[in-house]
Structure formats: structure tokens, C-alpha cells
Amino acid sequence: MPLIDTQPDALANVYARSLLELADEQGGRERIEAILGQLEDILELARSDKSFGEFFASRVLGVSARAESLRAIFSGRCDDLVLRFLLVLNQKRRLGHLVAIVAAYDALVQVRFGRIEVDVYTAAPVDVAELQGIKSRLQTILAKDVVVHPYTDEAMIGGIKFRIGDQLVDASIASRLQRMRDKLSSAGAAEIRARAGRIIDNSGD
């Protein structure tokens, strides 16, 4: 079975907060962000390699056998705190929930450092200067340190879309056209009703 891809819940937040506090005690911001980067790399590998993802989420593999494998895979290859955290999750049989826990940790990091991540979607790739301009405008509007993740959406006609957390801000041309169609449709229906009303009124004369 694959890793459980769910939104952070109360338990995920507990694990994430504990990890953040330990990282802060042992190295402050630099350690906190290094831990986040390594956890995201592990998740990316688990998503891209089916067998590796199943290794994390399998309910068949025993705790002791998986712990031994975790040490063999990660010892000397990642921060010792990351390895110890994975071993704790394994002991508690929570490795399959790593996606939600890392998402909770990431959210705590963003809040801690006044940072916000924004996914930017455009119809065609944007160059470095354009991306910097978008980032600057977002930072002015949001009053936060913005981390921009650019994506190309070939289904878009033009314009731009932003995803901030669970919110999608759609300023694409397709979206504008749809709003225009909806407006025209509503206006047309109102005009038809108004004309019908005038005909009924006049028929009584």
C-alpha cells in the first residue's frame, strides 16, 4: 500500500511540533529548515519509487525489521535527528502517515519564520525576471516572505492562477471568460423576464 496522503490532523501536528522543538533546541533556524528539506527529499523519493513508498507504509513488515532497514538506508546519509524521528514513527506504527506529518511540520516552519508558499500557474513558463516580479507583488500584498513555486498549466489559455494553502485565486483568461458568460447568461435571463413582464402588463390594457 502507498503512503497515506492526507491533510495534517491533530496527531500529525503533535509529532511535527515535537520535531520542530527538538530541531530548534539543537540548531535553531538552520537545523529546522535542514530537517524540513531532508524530510521533503525522503517523501519525494517515496512518491517516485513505488517499492520505497510501500516500505514506509507496509503493515506486513515488522517494526524491528523495518527499523534495521531504516538504519541501513539512512545512517550517515541524513541528519541524525531525522533518522531518530523516523525510528520513533516506525515504533509507533505511524510511518505510513509521514505525508501528513511532514505537511504539518512545513506549516509550522512557515508560521515560525513568517513565510508563506505560493504555487503559481501560468500557460507558459515564466523567466526569472517575471517570477521575481510576481514574488515581489505577492510579498507586498501578503506582507510575508513568499516562496514561489512556478508551474506550467497547458490547459490555461493565458493569465495566472495562485494557490495559497487550500485557496485558489484564479485570474486566468479562461476563468474571466467563464465569469463573463455567467454574467451575460444572468443578464440575458433578467432581460427575458423583464420583457415578459412588460408584455403581460401591456396585455391588460
Residue pairs with C-beta under 8 A, 6 or more apart in sequence:
1 54
1 57
1 58
1 59
1 96
2 50
2 53
2 54
2 57
3 43
3 46
3 47
3 53
3 56
3 57
3 96
3 97
3 98
3 99
4 57
4 96
4 97
4 99
4 100
5 99
6 97
6 99
6 100
7 100
7 103
8 16
8 100
8 101
8 103
8 104
8 107
9 100
11 94
11 97
12 97
12 100
12 101
12 103
12 104
13 104
13 108
15 89
15 94
15 101
15 104
16 101
16 102
16 104
16 105
16 107
16 108
17 104
17 108
19 35
19 81
19 85
19 105
20 32
20 105
20 108
20 109
20 112
22 81
23 31
23 32
23 35
23 81
24 31
24 32
26 81
27 34
29 113
31 79
31 81
32 109
32 112
33 109
34 79
35 79
35 81
35 82
35 105
36 102
36 105
36 106
36 109
38 78
38 79
38 82
39 82
39 98
39 102
39 105
40 102
40 106
42 78
42 82
42 86
42 98
43 98
43 99
43 102
45 52
46 52
46 53
46 56
46 98
47 53
55 61
55 66
55 69
56 95
56 96
56 98
57 95
57 96
58 66
59 96
63 90
63 91
63 93
66 90
66 95
67 87
67 90
67 91
70 83
70 86
70 87
70 90
71 83
71 87
74 82
74 83
74 86
75 83
86 95
89 95
89 97
89 98
89 101
94 101
106 117
109 115
110 116
110 117
113 145
114 144
114 145
115 144
115 145
115 146
115 147
116 142
116 144
116 145
116 146
116 147
116 164
117 146
117 147
117 148
117 149
117 164
118 138
118 146
118 147
118 148
118 149
118 162
118 163
118 164
119 149
119 151
119 162
119 163
119 164
120 126
120 131
120 134
120 148
120 149
120 150
120 151
120 160
120 161
120 162
121 151
121 152
121 153
121 156
121 160
121 161
121 162
121 163
121 172
122 150
122 151
122 152
122 153
122 156
122 159
122 160
122 161
123 152
123 153
123 154
123 156
123 157
123 158
123 159
123 172
124 152
125 150
125 152
126 134
126 150
131 148
131 150
134 148
134 160
135 146
135 148
138 146
138 148
138 162
139 145
139 146
142 164
153 161
155 174
156 172
156 173
156 174
157 172
157 173
157 174
157 177
158 172
158 173
159 171
159 172
159 173
159 174
159 175
159 176
160 171
160 172
161 168
161 169
161 170
161 171
161 172
161 175
162 168
162 169
162 171
163 169
